Amino acid sequence: MRRYNGGSLQPLPTSQTRWYLADLEYAERVADSGDLGPAARLMRSARRDGRLSGVLSTRTGGLVRLPKHFRGDPELVATFEAGHTDRADDARSVFDEMFPPSELALLAADGVLCGVGVAEFLPVVGRAYPVLCRLDPEFLFYRWNENRWYYRSIAGAIPITPGDGQWMLHVSGGRMSPWQNGLWRCIGRDYIRKEHAQLHKDNYEGKLANPARVAVSPQGAAEEQKQEWWRRVMAWGINTCFAATPGYDVKLVESNGRGWEAFDTTIAEANTDMIVAIAGQTVTVDGGAGFQNSDIHKTIRADLIKETADSLAHTINTQGIPVYVALVYGVDDVDTRVCVMEWDVTPPKDRNSEASSLVTTAAAITQLTAALNPHDLTVDVEAMADRFAVPTKPVREAGDTVPPVDLSASLDGPQLTALTELISNVATGAVPKKTALVLMQLAFNLDDVTAERLLAPVEVKPPHALEPGDGDDGDDGDVTDDEVEIEDTAEPDDYEVAA
């Protein structure tokens, strides 16, 4: 049957152009018995409404085009990440080819409106993996006695086994009676009321657009004169002019009432109800305070975006990605090659706050370090990083060599000269190492590690002592009583030999 119908199993859809509240009540009754046909047809008709269609597309179409993250088997992650990076050799996306964004958006919309959606994997000639094709939920029904879903196709009722490689069943409304948690009942009522209000308003405006014409003739006119005058007024067209003698007159009877306001009120209420049901709010949809364009996070409530994203990602992770693994690597690798995806629904403003928090933390650590150094104290950087959730890692692994210090990028010429002179004074013993460390931190804004690395290879020489034969008389080289002996006053800690 599929081959005879060009590869499609879906029957011809039936569109209903007029809906009444009685139809909604009927749809509720048959839905409880497992038949989603009337409810799905009602939602297909409701998408004709521009307000509903626009807000719904933001929640579904905007969602599936958010950044994706993959976790699990490295080979699968690399395969699915291709096409979502800036690399030239990653132009094709295996994930998007198997799960087209347009099909995922329609499937997500079915889950939001009807509480359940269905799709089928269709093989692609010359490719190892299939493509997802969303099917109309109008032909989806549930048999309570079997606890199983069926699809009413051109070949008859086909049982649905989610995740078997052919079917994908998206039940965002819950496993039991998902149609009860769809938005089709509230949106259906608002859509029907809005449709009727618009029809009545059009009828009302159509009557008022053609007001009644009144032909006035004098009381003493003959009957033939009156009939002739009325026929001239009845033939009133565009740019019609009348030449009337005294006693003849033409008038228009127009409505001075406010009955049209009732229809506008009904339409506005229906729009608000549908927007709140889909977006969770109306401020950023109708242009209220804080309205900005082109931002799904500002248009749709964040928890609703997260709910739709998690539900659709769960369906893909359990019924979609395993199909790819089974077809490409084999059924036995389904349990060993595990990969899951998720959409990044974090609002951009949260990322800005995180970045600002990191900058503030870095400034606080720098200022606290400079303030505590004179008191021989330092900041516990690890504790600060843990408290403010700063991701850290060691600069060097065990056994790595210390990289050379490049001070030319941070110090100018005079500062380099002064720093070199200070190190020379340490080498001659004129300035102790401890004092030099403090001076390098305060005067040159160097940290402890850099200052210690600069002074580590410096060999401190003791003060000059007289060698034998250097006496004043030049005879025996012994130091006389009149000569001052120079004591070795250098501290033992200052005698260090470079490695």
HELIX and SHEET records of a PDB file:
HELIX    1   1 LEU A   21  ASP A   32  1                                  12    
HELIX    2   2 GLY A   37  ALA A   46  1                                  10    
HELIX    3   3 GLY A   50  VAL A   64  1                                  15    
HELIX    4   4 PRO A   74  GLU A   81  1                                   8    
HELIX    5   5 VAL A   94  MET A   98  1                                   5    
HELIX    6   6 PRO A  101  LEU A  113  1                                  13    
HELIX    7   7 PRO A  137  PHE A  139  5                                   3    
HELIX    8   8 PRO A  178  ASN A  181  5                                   4    
HELIX    9   9 TRP A  184  ALA A  209  1                                  26    
HELIX   10  10 GLU A  223  MET A  234  1                                  12    
HELIX   11  11 TRP A  260  ALA A  279  1                                  20    
HELIX   12  12 ILE A  296  THR A  299  1                                   4    
HELIX   13  13 ALA A  302  GLN A  319  1                                  18    
HELIX   14  14 ILE A  321  VAL A  328  1                                   8    
HELIX   15  15 VAL A  331  ASP A  333  5                                   3    
HELIX   16  16 PRO A  348  LEU A  372  1                                  25    
HELIX   17  17 ASN A  373  HIS A  375  5                                   3    
HELIX   18  18 VAL A  381  ARG A  387  1                                   7    
HELIX   19  19 GLY A  413  THR A  428  1                                  16    
HELIX   20  20 LYS A  433  ALA A  443  1                                  11    
HELIX   21  21 ASP A  448  LEU A  455  1                                   8    
HELIX   22  22 PRO A  492  ASP A  494  5                                   3    
SHEET    1   A 2 LYS A  68  GLY A  72  0                                        
SHEET    2   A 2 CYS A 339  TRP A 343 -1                                        
SHEET    1   B 3 VAL A 131  LEU A 135  0                                        
SHEET    2   B 3 GLY A 117  LEU A 122 -1                                        
SHEET    3   B 3 TRP A 167  HIS A 170 -1                                        
SHEET    1   C 3 LEU A 140  ARG A 143  0                                        
SHEET    2   C 3 ARG A 148  SER A 153 -1                                        
SHEET    3   C 3 GLY A 156  PRO A 159 -1                                        
SHEET    1   D 2 ALA A 212  VAL A 216  0                                        
SHEET    2   D 2 ASP A 249  VAL A 253 -1                                        
END                                                                             
